[in-house]
Amino acid sequence: MDSAAIDRFEASRGRLASLAYRLLGSAADAEDAVQDMFLRWQAADRERIEVPEAWLTKVTTNLCVDRLRSAQARHERAAGVWLPEPLLEGDPMLGPAETFERRESVSLAVLILMERLSPVERAAYVLREAFSYSHAEIAGILDISESASQQHVHRARIRVAAERHGGDEVDPASARRIVEEFLDAAMSGRTERLVAMLTADATAVSDGYGLARRLLRYNTREHIAAYVRAGFKPTPAKRRLAGGSPAFYIALVNGSPAVLAVVDDRVVGTVAFEVADGKVASLHGIAAADRLARLNETWRHHEPDAPVITAW
């Protein structure tokens, strides 16, 4: 391949990675899909490709749809242990963030809800909501009719909205205040304070420090408060598991406020928050090392504010 062809692909790499991440929910899988795309680009008869950007989008989307349809992907997601891979603010894989809809499309809560869509519904929804493609363009990308694209996006919007908790647009200062208050309540040991800060229909999901065989789910305010209080209570066993005594930072993860537990400049766990009406509507606790790999890469180049808790 000549340098011009390589440069053309590299100019699209970030957008393709962002698209693949939204479709697959995994940075590692997204990187693999983009690498597969590069091999396709390398082998293609590029002189016959009239609009390279459109061709790259179409092939990348369908590579991801094929991955979602694969037996391995269906098994992993049906096994009850799948969670999206969280990304730290500033990660280019988060992609376009000019509108609320684009930011929302990459939140952990929406990535989880999109697991309930069919692969084609998910692709149509992402192309429309996150990248503003027209239904005619989506039809061409997915080899479906324009009316089918409209139906897929309509159904996806209804399903996501019906199960969406929170997701309000929250300015960074307000988000930080809510998380600080919630963390202070968690460390105080007073679960009634935590209950008061949760919406009536709040939910929580955790991978159990990466050790649970299935995801841990909590659907009442009392159970969530007990889980949070137990999770943030320091013990020697937890320090050994973390590799030391973590400091706690507040940051943005997938566009949402989050608490990061950090030991020796290594993120060992994160809890991301969805906020509605000034209260916490959902929490996603992730501590499995393989899910935090890319977040840690970004963290090493990140300049965080001072930790809110320096010794735990």
DAJO-V565224 format. One record per helix or strand of 3 or more residues. SS is the DSSP state (A for helix, B for strand). FROM is the first residue (numbers start at 0). TO is the last residue. If there is no record, write none. Layout:
# DAJO-V565224
SS & FROM & TO
SS & FROM & TO
This chain:
# DAJO-V565224
A & 2 & 23
A & 26 & 42
A & 45 & 47
A & 51 & 68
A & 70 & 77
A & 91 & 93
A & 99 & 103
A & 107 & 115
A & 118 & 128
A & 134 & 141
A & 145 & 162
A & 171 & 187
A & 190 & 195
B & 197 & 205
A & 207 & 209
B & 215 & 217
A & 220 & 231
A & 235 & 241
B & 246 & 252
B & 255 & 262
B & 265 & 275
B & 278 & 285
A & 288 & 298
